[in-house]
Structures are given as C-alpha cells and as structure tokens.
Amino acid sequence: MPNIMFRTLVPGSPEQVYEYVTGYPASGRVSTKAMEEKHGQLIEQDGDDYLFREDAEGGIIWRCSYDPPRRRVMRAQGYQWADRIDYFEPSGEGTLWTIVWEPKAIGIRSYTQWIMFHIRGKSQVQASLIMPVVEHFQQPPTSPARRTRRRPKRRR
C-alpha cells in the first residue's frame, strides 16, 4: 500500500522545529498542559509514550511516541486511519522535516485514498500544516531598536 509523504526544509535547528511541531521539548521536560493543547485530552502516559484523544468530532485516539529531536510516531488506535511519522534531520540550511502517512486501509481502498489525497488533500495539507511552520521560522527577529529607528528622508 502506498505511503503519502511530504518533505520540506525549515530554517531552524532540529530541536526548535521538533518542539514547535510536536509540542514535546527536546529537553524532555514535558508540560502536560501544553501537550493537551497540541494533541487533545491525555488519557495515559508511559515514559515517552502518550495516549491522546483528539478534541475534534469523532475523537480519534492517538498513541504518540517521542524520540527528540529526531522522530515522532503517531499511531491511530482502532481506526481505519493513517499513522503519521515525522522525521527531523539536520541540514546545512536548517532542518529537513519529513512527514509520512501510512494508510491502514488495504487493497483498492488504500489506492483510492492515495489518489484522493493527491487530487484534493495535498494543497490543504501544504497550506494548513506545513506553511505555518515554515513561516514561523522565516519571521525575522525584531528588536525594539529596529522597530523605532528610522532614517530621515533626504531632500533633493
């Protein structure tokens, strides 16, 4: 069955990108509240494995495993849904972020999902999931001096 994959270069360190995307700090000091805001209601925790119920309608249950700052694995529990694996690799210019969805459907249904994703879902994922992360790290840092300092216009 075909996997669905996105790969993009994010201008930030793997630790920064990992924490921004997953909500799980590379230091390992986890804020349960921050994790629930990112993933939904925390049901269970065992070390670096967490079980969350999504806040959205239907409440998909995800088993999330964290390996900062290299990988996050999200497995949909009891659903014909796709599992998701995020990889964060250092690159000379930032972090290479790879998202792989592994559909659980089999046979013709998995190929139908794959085709429909490429027809309808690809641009939506790009706009709602990937671009906000890239844009977050592209914002130039602003200092108070930079904001208030202006050069006077020259008169000719």
N, C-alpha and C positions, 0 to 999 in steps of 0.2 A: 504494500500500500504506500502511496506517495506521501512524503512529508511536505510541509509548507515551511519555507524558510525566508527570513529577511536578514540582511546584514547591512550595517551602516557604521561609519566612523563618527565617533562622538569626541569633540575636543575637550576631554577631561581625563584625569587619571582613572585607572580601573576601579580604585577604591571609591572615588567620588561618584562615578557613573553607577556602580553597583548599588551604593547606598541610595542614590536618587531613584533608581528604577525599582528596587526591591523593598526599600524601607528598612532593610537589615544592615546595620552598620558593620563595616569591615572590622571594627574593633571587637565585635562580638557582644558588646553591651547593648542589649535589646530593650527597647521601650515597648511594652505590650500595647499601650495605648496607640502609639504611632503605627504599630503593625496592624492593629484592628482598623485604624483609619484607612490604611492602604488596601487591606485584603478582606475585611469583614470580621464577623464575630469569631474570636478564638475559642475553639472547642477543646483542644488538647495540645499539650506540648511535651516533647520528649527530646531533650538535648537541642540539636539544631533542626529538628523536625517539628513542624507545626501543622495543625489541622484547623482550617478556617471555613466558615460558612459565609458565602458571598451575600452581600446585602441586597443584591438585585432580586427581582422576582424569580422564583424557581430555586433560589438559594443553593447553587452548586457548591459542593463541599470539595475543597482543595487540600491535598496533603503537600505541603511545601517543605523542601529540603534546601538548606543553605550551605554553600561552601564559599565563603567570601575570600577574596573578591573575584573568584573565577566562574562560579556557576550557581544557578538557582534552578531547581526542578519543581514543577507544579503538576501534580497528578490529580485528575478529576476522579473523584471516588463514586463508583456506582452509576456512572452516566456514559452514554454513547457520545462522548465529547472528545476533544483533543487534549492530550497532555502538552505542556509547554516547558521547554528548556531554554534558559537564557545563558549564553556564554559571554564572558568579558575578557578579552585578550589585549594585552598592551600592544600598542603600535607606536611607531615613531612620532606620529602626529596626535595621539590621543588613545582612545580605546575602541577596539573593534568589537561591536556589540552584535551578537548573532542570536536571533530568536528562531527556534524550531518548534513547530506544532506537529505532534504525532497523532493523527486521527485514530480513534479507536474503532471506527466503522471498518467493516471488511468487505471485500469484493467490489461489486459495481457501485455500492453506496459510497465507499471511500473515494473512488474516482469522481463520482458526481459531486461530492463535497469539494474536492480539489479544484474541479473545473469551475464550480460556482464561486469559490473563493477568488479565483483569478479573474472572473468576469465582474463580480460585484464587490467583494470584500477587500481586495488588495489596496485600493486607494484610500478606503476608510481606515484601515489599519495604519497606513502611512501617515495619514492626517491626524488621527486621534491618539496613536500610541508612540510612534517614532519621532515625528517632528517636534512635539513638545519637549522631548528630552534633548534633542539636538539644539533647539532654540534656547533652552535653559542654559546650556553650556557655551553658547555663542554670544551671550549678552556680555558686552564689555564691562569690566568693573568700573564703577563710578565713585569718585571721591568727592567730598564736599568742595574742595578747592577747584576741581574740574568743573563742577556744576555752576559755580558762581563767577568764575573768572571769564571775562570776555575781552577780546581785543577791540579797541576803538576802531571805527571805520576811518579809513584815510580819505581825505578830500583831495580831489584833483583839480 
